[in-house]
């Protein structure tokens, strides 16, 4: 990627508007075009996202890393310093641990932060980063409950007023094949959308057993996928990808969700036991979403063995579109984007950073926060309907008072885990 | 040369050490298999069986001549190879067999986060893939796909524990020898590529109603070669043990006869050889001598770092089959999975190239 812009231009583009001296990071390399990136959350996806960002543009330099577990941040700092990108790594002592590591990182002089912790923390981290005027790449989902979504939605305008980019890890929106499909829908090739379905059905995900002598909170963080307050359940954490595609294709969020589901358990992705030891998420959901004009979308997600299916379908008055992981893009059964080309295209995980950085350099920062917040809320609404057995409207779900984040969180506190929800008995809050 | 070969054949039975299911005490696999020199059926678990075809030892010319149509430069120089007898699976490892390994909940799954497992040969099973591992190709009776070379090695490791026999991936030399079944031609059935549809699931006959771009066929549904082995030319491309070394044939060709040649395994994740065409390949890539090298790009859509050591995210045409040597060659006695998860395995791939 060629880039003739200077760092000064970049900082100007970043928002001559609201950048007070206390907010603008000290220019690390005046006269260069360096964009200083900090990573918050050094797990597998965070490490991957940092590398995707480095691959996306030569002006990217990683200058800080943070993780609640300091040793993990140190480990990643070491592998960055010694790895293939070492010429664009200038971390120094900006390696932060602890629950407040994100604050230290945001204050460390970065221009751009990558948020890749478990999603329960995302609203807090988004608020801190956007308020500080940092460009943000945020992994999906952006919250696990309605109070979190309300906080995120309130940040949409703040980000716009500060002229900062907010790009989300719903990478299908940056994947060329999906963009081609979207174009066809916009072009009216399938007429008006009247229904559809989407799914993320597979055998499930990793489970980390509790080690001896770790506190409740440390254990839950190390096995975060399995706790609602950290993960939001798999409909929110994973299936949000497919729901996001549907919202994108239809052009709006649903107005109602009616779900059913549960936890079969007894398999490697959901062992049986006390919720404190094995978590409290479900392993299957089937949710009917109603959009405006009574458009119905059937949504399925499953985390136990069975036939695999990660795909979307929308049915229009003039035709049907199907899209699927692994390269499958058809209108009425006819391929409109070849799987071979999709496999050859630059990885969408890199493209999302390319698009973001280009938008910053062009002075027209992308802002995807509203869309990803709505897709996340779509999934949360489906989960709350399934957990309670109640059919929920968007407005009722969005007004939910259920705040899953523990008060005064500390790593050494005791943290009981609510039991697995029981549809029909668990009350909507 | 001949003497060395005989010496190797006569080497006394040494036991192969491998690791037992509880990861603690080593169990022993006999170096020599005491079975009659004919085909046999191996019972696996829960009623699952697979068939092994006896391949007599002998000599053959490995690689293709310059004159062969569609030939790749790395298929030569041709060189003479001698092999001892072995059994090879009648067809590729099916999902039924592979599922009994990777879905076996009594086997540990390694950590997805640091600190990563540093012991490569501890008997573990693959982590769950991010998207369905069968990519909507057939399951029951169809070839297993998308596994990494390491995962195929670990399957063999597990198989050794379960069966107490020295199963492993074929060497590249064994693979080609079994594929040719005595034929020096481009295919085991001759040089007439127009006949390939009878013998192989390949690009031109693999599409169906649900898979416009082709799909796998049920194992063994095409004609076998002269040894009675199916699907060598097509269905899925198959891992062999060897690291890919484009210059290895030249080294072999300096000798009048190469005895059981193999490019020895290391702890490197890339690159290894795959052999045999797949349902996605044109006939030229299905030839007996055609070689392909694995590439880090085969995983570039894995969003995690380090990437998986178990699953390929971009290659649904890769599978494998197994062999059982009558008597294990000395340089493979210590064979075991060697890859551990680490960031250095994932070189920076410039996807725009």
Interface residues (C-beta under 8 A of the other chain):
Chain A: X43 X44 X45 X47 X48 X49 X50 X51 X52 X55 X72 X75 X79 X83 X84 X85 X171 X201 X202 X203 X204 X205 X206 X208 X222 X267 X268 X269 X305 X307 X308 X309 X310 X324 X325 X326 X328 X333 X335 X338 X339 X340 X343 X345 X346 X347 X348 X349 X350
Chain B: X103 X105 X109 X111 X112 X113 X114 X127 X128 X129 X131 X132 X133 X134 X135 X136 X139 X212 X213 X300 X301 X302 X303 X304 X305 X306 X307 X314 X316 X343 X344 X347 X348 X350 X351 X352
